[in-house]
Amino acid sequence: MWTLSWVLMAYNISDDAFVSQVELPAEIDSATVKSLVGDYPNLKGDSFPVVGESLSRLMNMSAEGLDPTRFDYFIEFR
């Protein structure tokens, strides 16, 4: 059975090619995502870029090695 969760989708900065899906810790919930990207009516249905301070916060919360010099990140509920 599939469990939906928040993930980061990583794309190469150089050519926009999809590279990987980064699983985020379970404690990242809708309230956390709202604090990162804003309060949108379709928060769980769209993809949102994560940059700047928001990406720094996720880097501190995630065990994954995120590299904003090589990848653009978008948060999605999958």
MODAZI-V928115 format. One record per residue. N is the residue number from 0. RES is the residue in three letters. PHI is phi in whole degrees, 0 to 359 (999 if undefined). Layout:
# MODAZI-V928115
N_RES_PHI, N_RES_PHI
This chain:
# MODAZI-V928115
0_MET_999, 1_TRP_277, 2_THR_245, 3_LEU_281, 4_SER_204, 5_TRP_279, 6_VAL_224, 7_LEU_255, 8_MET_260, 9_ALA_255, 10_TYR_233, 11_ASN_301, 12_ILE_294, 13_SER_291, 14_ASP_222, 15_ASP_64, 16_ALA_287, 17_PHE_295, 18_VAL_246, 19_SER_197, 20_GLN_251, 21_VAL_257, 22_GLU_290, 23_LEU_256, 24_PRO_301, 25_ALA_300, 26_GLU_287, 27_ILE_279, 28_ASP_242, 29_SER_301, 30_ALA_297, 31_THR_295, 32_VAL_297, 33_LYS_302, 34_SER_291, 35_LEU_271, 36_VAL_242, 37_GLY_111, 38_ASP_264, 39_TYR_252, 40_PRO_294, 41_ASN_247, 42_LEU_305, 43_LYS_273, 44_GLY_248, 45_ASP_238, 46_SER_249, 47_PHE_233, 48_PRO_293, 49_VAL_238, 50_VAL_222, 51_GLY_57, 52_GLU_298, 53_SER_297, 54_LEU_293, 55_SER_301, 56_ARG_298, 57_LEU_294, 58_MET_298, 59_ASN_286, 60_MET_268, 61_SER_256, 62_ALA_280, 63_GLU_289, 64_GLY_277, 65_LEU_273, 66_ASP_231, 67_PRO_290, 68_THR_278, 69_ARG_247, 70_PHE_229, 71_ASP_263, 72_TYR_240, 73_PHE_229, 74_ILE_264, 75_GLU_217, 76_PHE_259, 77_ARG_229
